[in-house]
Amino acid sequence: MQRQRTLEEYRTIDLALLAFILVVCEFITVKAANSWFPGQPYTVSLAATVTAIVYMRWGYWGCFHAFLAGTAFCMASGAALNSYIVYCCGNLLSVLAVPLLLKIGKEKARTGSFGLIFPLLVLLLMQSGRALIALLQGASPASVIGFYTTDSISMLFTFTVIWIARRLDGIYEDQKHYLLRLSAKEKAEKGGS
């Protein structure tokens, strides 16, 4: 009989896979933008998308992915140290969305309209965190507007991906809830046969 994984093992594998997907996608989008669309003022990023999914699946563990997204973006861009601070630390402001998610309830948020608003809040908090860190480093207020405007396509992309993920079983769902739901379904199927 095959040994079942513990919740901690499952979580570690899940978080590692999502981190890998995030890093690969960030590198691809940055390299593609620099190669195919140099000089364009817009960027596309999966940072908020993957982070929102991890917040929904595992709660505060998404902080790691928010920080990692900033690191991957800066590495792919060949950024200076101050940009690492702006993107990595700025992205961490998105954690302020988690208490609201927990207060509303993950299941209610997943199935209700807040489930589509939540990832946009994550993105807005990431952008605001970057702007705040840049201001603290001496950037002008006019220059930090770019954190919002250049990432506007990411907002549409985030909304679309989450809209699709909500329709896929278990993707945009608290994983403890998901595993319990699967276990109950499996027991019901065994009991019915």
Backbone torsions as a table, in degrees:
resi	resn	phi	psi	omega
1	MET	NA	137.6	-176.1
2	GLN	-77.1	134.7	179.3
3	ARG	-71.4	134.1	177.5
4	GLN	-83.0	147.0	177.3
5	ARG	-75.0	149.0	173.5
6	THR	-77.6	165.2	177.9
7	LEU	-60.8	-37.8	179.7
8	GLU	-65.4	-41.6	177.1
9	GLU	-64.5	-44.4	178.4
10	TYR	-60.3	-45.3	180.0
11	ARG	-62.4	-43.9	-179.9
12	THR	-60.9	-45.2	179.0
13	ILE	-64.0	-45.4	-178.7
14	ASP	-62.1	-46.8	179.6
15	LEU	-64.2	-38.7	179.1
16	ALA	-66.2	-42.7	178.6
17	LEU	-64.0	-43.0	178.8
18	LEU	-66.5	-35.4	176.3
19	ALA	-65.6	-42.6	178.1
20	PHE	-61.4	-47.4	178.2
21	ILE	-58.4	-44.3	-179.5
22	LEU	-61.2	-48.7	-177.8
23	VAL	-64.2	-46.1	179.9
24	VAL	-61.1	-46.4	-178.6
25	CYS	-65.2	-39.4	178.4
26	GLU	-64.1	-43.7	178.4
27	PHE	-63.2	-45.1	-179.2
28	ILE	-62.4	-46.6	-177.1
29	THR	-66.7	-39.0	179.3
30	VAL	-68.4	-46.2	-179.6
31	LYS	-65.5	-39.9	178.6
32	ALA	-65.4	-42.6	179.5
33	ALA	-63.3	-41.9	-179.8
34	ASN	-70.0	-31.4	-179.2
35	SER	-84.3	-46.5	-172.7
36	TRP	-93.0	-29.6	-176.1
37	PHE	-130.8	52.5	-178.7
38	PRO	-64.8	142.0	177.9
39	GLY	85.6	-6.5	178.2
40	GLN	-73.8	139.0	-177.2
41	PRO	-80.6	-0.4	-175.6
42	TYR	-108.5	150.1	175.3
43	THR	-128.3	157.9	172.7
44	VAL	-123.5	131.7	-177.9
45	SER	-139.4	145.1	174.3
46	LEU	-96.4	8.1	-176.4
47	ALA	-55.1	-54.1	-177.5
48	ALA	-69.7	-35.2	-179.0
49	THR	-62.1	-54.5	-177.9
50	VAL	-67.8	-39.9	179.6
51	THR	-62.8	-42.5	178.6
52	ALA	-63.3	-39.9	178.0
53	ILE	-63.9	-42.5	179.5
54	VAL	-67.4	-40.6	175.5
55	TYR	-58.1	-42.1	179.7
56	MET	-67.2	-41.4	-176.3
57	ARG	-75.8	-42.4	-169.5
58	TRP	-132.0	5.2	178.3
59	GLY	74.2	-132.9	-172.3
60	TYR	-63.2	-13.0	176.6
61	TRP	-58.8	-21.1	179.2
62	GLY	-63.4	-18.1	177.0
63	CYS	-57.0	-39.2	178.6
64	PHE	-59.7	-42.8	-178.6
65	HIS	-71.3	-34.7	176.2
66	ALA	-61.7	-46.5	179.1
67	PHE	-65.5	-43.6	-179.8
68	LEU	-62.3	-37.9	178.9
69	ALA	-61.5	-41.8	177.1
70	GLY	-63.9	-41.1	178.9
71	THR	-63.4	-47.1	-179.1
72	ALA	-63.2	-42.4	179.3
73	PHE	-61.1	-45.8	-178.5
74	CYS	-67.5	-40.8	178.9
75	MET	-63.6	-44.5	-179.7
76	ALA	-66.4	-30.1	-179.2
77	SER	-85.5	-12.7	-175.1
78	GLY	68.4	40.1	-173.1
79	ALA	-76.3	159.5	175.9
80	ALA	-79.9	167.1	-177.0
81	LEU	-56.4	-41.3	-178.3
82	ASN	-64.4	-29.0	176.0
83	SER	-69.7	-36.0	175.0
84	TYR	-59.5	-43.7	179.9
85	ILE	-63.5	-44.4	-179.6
86	VAL	-61.1	-51.5	-173.9
87	TYR	-76.8	-43.7	-177.6
88	CYS	-69.4	-51.3	-179.1
89	CYS	-73.3	-37.5	178.7
90	GLY	-61.6	-40.8	179.1
91	ASN	-61.5	-26.8	-178.4
92	LEU	-67.6	-17.7	177.6
93	LEU	-62.9	-20.2	179.3
94	SER	-61.0	-18.8	180.0
95	VAL	-62.0	-20.0	178.8
96	LEU	-65.7	-15.9	177.2
97	ALA	-78.0	-22.8	-175.0
98	VAL	-65.7	-45.9	177.9
99	PRO	-58.1	-35.7	177.0
100	LEU	-66.2	-42.4	176.9
101	LEU	-59.4	-44.6	-179.1
102	LEU	-69.3	-34.8	179.1
103	LYS	-67.1	-44.2	178.6
104	ILE	-69.4	-34.9	-177.6
105	GLY	102.5	128.3	-175.8
106	LYS	-60.9	-40.6	-177.2
107	GLU	-68.6	-41.6	177.6
108	LYS	-65.9	-39.6	178.2
109	ALA	-67.3	-38.1	-178.8
110	ARG	-64.3	-41.0	-175.5
111	THR	-94.4	-17.3	-177.7
112	GLY	-97.9	-174.9	-177.0
113	SER	-69.5	-25.1	178.5
114	PHE	-63.1	-24.7	178.8
115	GLY	-61.4	-26.3	176.3
116	LEU	-91.5	-26.4	179.4
117	ILE	-78.3	-35.2	-176.7
118	PHE	-53.0	-50.7	-179.6
119	PRO	-64.8	-30.1	176.7
120	LEU	-70.0	-35.2	174.6
121	LEU	-64.9	-41.0	177.2
122	VAL	-58.9	-46.7	179.7
123	LEU	-63.6	-45.1	179.8
124	LEU	-61.9	-39.4	177.1
125	LEU	-67.9	-37.3	176.0
126	MET	-62.4	-46.4	179.7
127	GLN	-62.4	-42.3	-179.9
128	SER	-67.1	-37.6	177.1
129	GLY	-63.7	-42.6	177.5
130	ARG	-63.1	-43.6	180.0
131	ALA	-63.0	-43.4	-179.6
132	LEU	-63.4	-45.5	179.2
133	ILE	-64.0	-40.7	178.6
134	ALA	-63.6	-41.0	177.1
135	LEU	-62.4	-41.0	178.8
136	LEU	-65.6	-25.4	177.4
137	GLN	-86.5	-0.4	176.0
138	GLY	105.3	6.5	178.1
139	ALA	-68.3	152.7	178.8
140	SER	-78.4	150.8	177.9
141	PRO	-56.8	-35.4	-179.7
142	ALA	-66.8	-34.1	-176.7
143	SER	-74.0	-26.2	-177.5
144	VAL	-78.9	-9.6	174.8
145	ILE	-59.1	-30.1	179.8
146	GLY	-60.2	-25.9	178.0
147	PHE	-64.1	-28.4	179.4
148	TYR	-89.6	-45.1	-173.5
149	THR	-73.7	-39.9	-178.2
150	THR	-70.4	-21.2	-177.5
151	ASP	-100.2	13.8	-175.8
152	SER	-65.7	-33.4	177.9
153	ILE	-67.9	-32.1	177.2
154	SER	-61.2	-31.9	179.4
155	MET	-64.2	-46.4	177.9
156	LEU	-64.0	-42.8	179.8
157	PHE	-62.7	-45.1	179.4
158	THR	-60.9	-47.6	-179.9
159	PHE	-58.8	-44.8	-177.5
160	THR	-65.9	-46.4	-178.7
161	VAL	-64.2	-42.0	179.4
162	ILE	-67.9	-37.6	177.3
163	TRP	-58.5	-41.5	177.8
164	ILE	-70.8	-44.9	-177.4
165	ALA	-60.8	-32.1	178.8
166	ARG	-64.0	-25.1	-177.7
167	ARG	-89.5	-10.2	179.2
168	LEU	-94.4	131.0	-174.9
169	ASP	-60.9	119.3	172.6
170	GLY	83.6	-6.2	-176.8
171	ILE	-74.1	-50.0	-177.2
172	TYR	-108.5	63.1	-174.8
173	GLU	-149.2	144.4	173.6
174	ASP	-55.5	126.9	-171.7
175	GLN	-72.2	-28.1	174.6
176	LYS	-65.5	-44.2	177.6
177	HIS	-61.4	-43.9	-179.1
178	TYR	-61.5	-46.5	-178.5
179	LEU	-67.1	-38.6	176.9
180	LEU	-65.8	-38.9	178.5
181	ARG	-64.4	-42.9	177.9
182	LEU	-63.8	-41.5	179.9
183	SER	-63.8	-43.0	179.0
184	ALA	-64.6	-39.4	179.2
185	LYS	-65.1	-42.2	179.9
186	GLU	-64.1	-42.0	178.5
187	LYS	-65.0	-39.5	179.4
188	ALA	-65.4	-38.5	178.7
189	GLU	-67.7	-39.0	178.1
190	LYS	-68.9	-38.0	-180.0
191	GLY	-70.1	-28.4	-178.9
192	GLY	-82.2	-15.0	-177.0
193	SER	-99.2	NA	NA
